[in-house]
Amino acid sequence: MRFRNLKKRSKKINQTKDSIKDKVHYARFVDKVKALITDMFMIYAPILYFITYAVMNGRDDFQSSQLAPLVGVLLYGLIYAYLISKSGQTPGKKAYEIKVVDSSTGECISFFRALLRFFAFLLSATFLLGLFVEFFRKDNKSLHDLLVKTTEIALKQSLK
């Protein structure tokens, strides 16, 4: 194939990639935080309640245990990863019309990548710096999104 034809083909591919990127609306930070808080109340709080009162003998036993909070976080991580891998959304993300997708393909991610994203989120939230990376990027990606190569997109364009 001639070089001229290859160059034309690569220009067309780059133009389609740019047009796809222009059509994507990235999720806003405020909506991501609202979705996280909603998920905490709808998924994580019931898990902690169940562990505290159904598995253990109450609040005092839960507070004295080092294993119970870890089990709660692991259960939340497994549920989170399942929901993200199944539909790209948790209840909070669904309420605020956000979807987690693969950065390059726009498809839902696998269970393993969703679980890895959850643990990367825990890491970036621990240092807080990873959560604020998105303020310096046009695509609103946090550190955990960069590590796992995902993007949180807004399904419906929000009014700004």
N, C-alpha and C positions, 0 to 999 in steps of 0.2 A: 504494500500500500504506500502511496506517496505521502511525503511529509506534510504537504499542504492539506490533504484529506484528514490526516491524523490531527492536525492542528484545529481544523474546523470541528471535528468530532469532540475534541476536548473542550472547545469553547461552548458547544451545545450542552455538554454534560455540566460544565461549571454554571451555565445560565440556569439550568433546571435545578441545580442544587441551591443557587441563590434565590430562585423563586420559591422553593420549598421553605427555605429559612425565613423569607419575608412573610409567608403565610402563617408561620408558627407564632403563637402568642405565649410568651413565657409567663409562668405564674408569678404573681406579686408576692413579696416577702410577707406582707400583712395577711394575705390569704393563707399562706403556708403556716404561719403561726396560729391562726384561727383553726385551721384543720388539725394541727398538732394538739391543741388544747381540747378540741372536740374528741379526738381519738383517745386522749388521756382519760376523759370522763366516760366514754362509751366502751373502751376496751380494757385499759389498764386499771382503772378504779375497781371494776367488778372482779378482776383477777386478784387484786390485793385483798378485797373484801372476802372473797372465797377462801383464800389462803389463811387469812387471819381468823375467821370465825368457823369455817367448815373443817379445815385441815388442822389448824392449831387451836389452842384453848383460849384465844382472845388476844387483845392488844398487847398485853404485857409479854406473852410468849413470842409474839411476832417481833416486838422491839428488841427482845433479848437474843433473837436468833440472827445469825449471819447468813444462813442459807436461804431463809424465806424470801428476802428481797431479791436475791439473785435468781431464785426460781421464778418469781413474778416477772422480772425483766426478761428472762429467757422465754417464758410462755408468751409474753407480749411480742417479743421478737419473732417467734414462730408464727403467731397469728398474723402479725403485720406482713411478714414475708409471703405467707400464703395468699393473703388478700391482694397484695401488690402483684404477685406473679399471676394470679387468676384474672384480674380485671384491670390492674394498674391503679386501683383506687382502694382506699380504706373508707370507712364511713365519713370521717372528717373531710377527706379529699373529695369524696363524692358530693358532700354538702356544699363545698366551695368550688366545685367544678374544676378540679385539678386532677391530672393524670400523670403518673410516672411512666416514662417510656425510654427506650434505648435511644441514645443521642444520634446514632448514625442511621438506624432503620425506622425509628418511630413506632416500633412494635413493643408489646409488653415484654418485660424481662423475665428470666427464669427464677425459680424459687431460690436457688443458690445465690444468684446475684442480688436478689431482694434481701436475703438474709445478710449478705456481705454489706449491702448498703445500710442496713439497720445498724450493724456493728460499726461501720464507718461513721454513721451519724452519732453514735454514742461517743466515739473518739473525738469527732469535731465539736460536739457539744461540750465535752469535758474541758477543752481548751478555749472555747468560745470564739477563738479566732477563725476556725473553720466555718462557722455560721455566717460570719461577716464578710467572707470572701465575695459573696454575691453582690455586695454593694459596689465592688470595683469591676464588675463584669457586665457586659451588655446582655448576656444570655441568662443572667440571674442564677448561675450555678453555684452551689455551695461546695465545700471541700469534698463532702461525701458523694456528691454528684460527679465531681471531676474524677475521683478515684475509681468509681464503678462505671463511669461513662453513661450516665443517665441524665435525663432532663425532666423537669416538672413543667408541664404545659397547661395553659388555661384552655379548657374546652370551649368556653364562651368568652368572647372578648369583653373585658370589663370596661366600664365607662371611666375615663380618667379626667 
